[in-house]
Amino acid sequence: MYRIWTVFLTALLVALLSGCSTDRQTEPQRTATEQLLISTAADRAAESLALDIGADRKAFLDAGNFEGLDGKYAVAAIRSSLLRQGTRFVGDKKDADTIIEIRSGALSIDKHETLVGIPSVDIPIPFAGDFGTPEVALYKSEEQEGIAKFAATAYDAKDGSFVAESTPPLARSHIKKRVVLVVSWIEDDVHGKAATPETQKTRSITFRP
């Protein structure tokens, strides 16, 4: 009987190890979901950035102090928002009446996770590497939140005097995944149009086998 159990457990271990093997492929530094979270928050922060410099003043957008993930996208979103507000931009700083200097206070992702149950544990197997035990979740919550905070200051191109300043808007985006026993659902506000109001959310529910 002991030999039978030994053979059975060995065969089961081999099957589990072979079933868990994966081929790693080249992937981008960040996932599409992370890019959506950041770009959606950036769109919302840019849309809320209000700066009145006057209708007759030509402006140059100075992004020299602007830093952050997807910084180029965020700068373009700010330019687009200010254009819709009536700002007239020039391509050369020397042709401008006003310099608009923009900066980023936040442009990144926060992650939060809560688990009620038994987490996955890596068990070292001699000559075979680590074996990860399955996670048992009575309740699990995973949330990724994109956060963006932009500010802008306008000053006279000739004498450097103050013209206008924006109140830095704080914008967010999120994707939440929850699991209760075998039922899981996702709620997010990033799919669809990037500038969708936060009150419009996408939800999907699945049953885990």
Stockholm file with secondary structure:
# STOCKHOLM 1.0

chainA/1-209         MYRIWTVFLTALLVALLSGCSTDRQTEPQRTATEQLLISTAADRAAESLALDIGADRKAFLDAGNFEGLDGKYAVAAIRSSLLRQGTRFVGDKKDADTIIEIRSGALSIDKHETLVGIPSVDIPIPFAGDFGTPEVALYKSEEQEGIAKFAATAYDAKDGSFVAESTPPLARSHIKKRVVLVVSWIEDDVHGKAATPETQKTRSITFRP
#=GR chainA/1-209 SS CHHHHHHHHHHHHHHHHHHTCCCCCCCCSSCHHHHHHHHHHHHHHHHTCCCCCCTTCEEEEECTTCCSTTHHHHHHHHHHHHHHTTCEECSSGGGCSEEEEEEEEEEEEEEEEEEEEECCCEEEETTTEEEECCCEEEEEEEEEEEEEEEEEEEEETTTCCEEEECCCCEEEEEEEEEEETTEEEEEESCSSSTTCCTTCCEEEEEECC
#=GC SS_cons         CHHHHHHHHHHHHHHHHHHTCCCCCCCCSSCHHHHHHHHHHHHHHHHTCCCCCCTTCEEEEECTTCCSTTHHHHHHHHHHHHHHTTCEECSSGGGCSEEEEEEEEEEEEEEEEEEEEECCCEEEETTTEEEECCCEEEEEEEEEEEEEEEEEEEEETTTCCEEEECCCCEEEEEEEEEEETTEEEEEESCSSSTTCCTTCCEEEEEECC
//
